[in-house]
Amino acid sequence: MNDCMRLDELLPGRRALVLSLENEEAMRRRLRDMGMIEGTVVECVGISPCRDPVCYRFRGTTVALRRRDSRSIRVRLVIET
C-alpha cells in the first residue's frame, strides 16, 4: 500500500507526517516559520463547506490553508495502532 500523498488529500481526523514542502519559496518560508517542517505530524481538523480552505493542526497550532497551497505538501499517513 502506498501511503504517500498530498496534504490536500488528507481526510478530517487523519494524521500524516510531512515529507516535503514543494511550495514556492515565500509560502515554504511561511510554513516553516509556523513550524511545519519535514518530520512534523499534521492532522486535518476540518474542511470548509466549499472545500476550501482546509484546517490543519500541527505543533499546537491550528492553521487554515488554501487547497492549492496544501496540494504542494507531500505527506505519509500515520498509521494509528
C-alpha positions as CSV (number, residue, x, y, z in Angstrom):
1,M,0.0,0.0,0.0
2,N,1.4,3.4,-1.0
3,D,0.7,5.7,1.9
4,C,2.4,8.8,0.4
5,M,0.0,11.5,-0.7
6,R,-0.5,15.3,-0.9
7,L,-1.7,17.1,2.2
8,D,-4.9,18.3,0.4
9,E,-6.0,14.6,0.2
10,L,-5.9,14.1,4.0
11,L,-9.3,13.4,5.4
12,P,-10.6,15.1,8.7
13,G,-9.4,13.2,11.8
14,R,-6.5,11.6,10.0
15,R,-2.8,12.4,10.7
16,A,0.2,12.4,8.5
17,L,3.9,13.0,8.6
18,V,5.3,15.9,6.5
19,L,7.8,14.6,3.9
20,S,8.5,17.7,1.9
21,L,7.3,21.2,1.2
22,E,7.2,21.8,-2.6
23,N,5.6,25.2,-2.5
24,E,7.0,28.4,-3.9
25,E,9.8,29.9,-1.7
26,A,7.7,32.6,0.1
27,M,5.0,30.1,1.1
28,R,7.5,27.4,2.1
29,R,9.2,30.0,4.3
30,R,5.9,31.0,5.9
31,L,5.0,27.4,6.6
32,R,8.4,26.7,8.1
33,D,8.1,29.8,10.3
34,M,4.9,28.4,11.7
35,G,6.6,25.1,12.5
36,M,5.6,22.9,9.5
37,I,8.9,21.3,8.6
38,E,9.8,17.8,7.3
39,G,9.0,15.3,10.1
40,T,6.2,17.3,11.6
41,V,2.9,15.4,12.3
42,V,-0.1,17.3,10.9
43,E,-3.8,16.5,11.5
44,C,-6.7,17.5,9.3
45,V,-9.2,19.2,11.6
46,G,-11.9,20.1,9.1
47,I,-12.9,21.2,5.7
48,S,-15.0,24.2,4.9
49,P,-18.4,23.6,3.2
50,C,-16.9,24.9,-0.1
51,R,-13.9,22.5,0.4
52,D,-11.5,25.5,0.5
53,P,-9.8,26.3,2.9
54,V,-8.9,23.2,4.9
55,C,-8.0,23.5,8.6
56,Y,-4.9,21.6,9.9
57,R,-3.3,21.3,13.4
58,F,0.4,20.8,14.0
59,R,2.8,21.7,16.8
60,G,-0.2,23.1,18.9
61,T,-1.2,25.5,16.1
62,T,-4.3,25.4,14.0
63,V,-4.0,26.8,10.5
64,A,-6.3,27.2,7.6
65,L,-4.6,26.6,4.2
66,R,-5.9,27.0,0.7
67,R,-6.1,23.7,-1.2
68,R,-3.6,25.0,-3.8
69,D,-1.1,25.5,-1.0
70,S,-1.7,22.2,0.7
71,R,-1.5,20.4,-2.6
72,S,2.2,21.2,-2.7
73,I,3.0,19.4,0.6
74,R,3.9,15.7,0.4
75,V,2.9,13.6,3.4
76,R,2.8,10.0,4.6
77,L,-0.2,8.7,6.6
78,V,0.5,8.0,10.3
79,I,-0.9,4.5,11.0
80,E,-2.8,4.6,14.3
81,T,-2.3,1.4,16.4
